[in-house]
Amino acid sequence: MSINTQTAFKATISPEYGKLEPLIEWCKRNCQGEWRFSDYIMDLYDGYTFLFETERDYVNFLLWKK
């Protein structure tokens, strides 16, 4: 299943060096819907964009990151 990037919930973050893997692991353990992140580009050095299919996963991710 693929995420529609037009309707996906998006969160852009700039993790410190070496801190991306814990974010990915959290998503693997906690997201119920589809998700992905922009691993091929760092969005012009502003950070990584995480895309979530469901609003619930998006909100939980933002709360966890806070």
N, C-alpha and C positions, 0 to 999 in steps of 0.2 A: 504494500500500500504506500502511496506517495502523498506527501503533504502539498496542498495547494498553497503556494507561496503568496498568492494574492490575499487569501483569507486567514492565513496562519497568524497566530499570536507571536509577536517578535520581541525578544529581549537582547539588547546589545550590551555586552560586558567586556571589560578589559582586565582579565586576570593577570596577576603577577606571574613572572616566569616560573614555570613548574606547577602552576595551580590549575591548569586546564583539565588534567586527568581526573581530579576529584569532582569537578563539575559534571563530566561525562558519566562517571560512575554513579553519581547521585541520580541523574536522569535515567540511567539503566535500571536502577533499583526502584525508583519512585514514580515514574511517569506511567500513566495508564494508557494514554493515547500515543499516536505516532509523534516523534520529535526528531530533530536533527540540528546540526550546527554547521556553520560555514568553515569547514576545516581547510578548504583549499585557498581561501583568501582571508586576510584579517581585516576586511572591510576598510581598506585604505588606512590601516594602522589605528583605527578608532576602537577596535575590539572585535570579538567574535559575535556573530548573530546566531542566537538559538531560536529555532522555530518550533512552535508547539501546535498540535492539532486541536487540543482542547483548552478552554479557558482555565479549567481547574489546574492542569499541569503548569500552565503559564504563571498563574497566581502563586501556586505552591513554590515554584522555582524562585520567583521574586522575593517571597517571604523568607525562604531559606537563605538566599544570598544576602539578605539585609543584615 
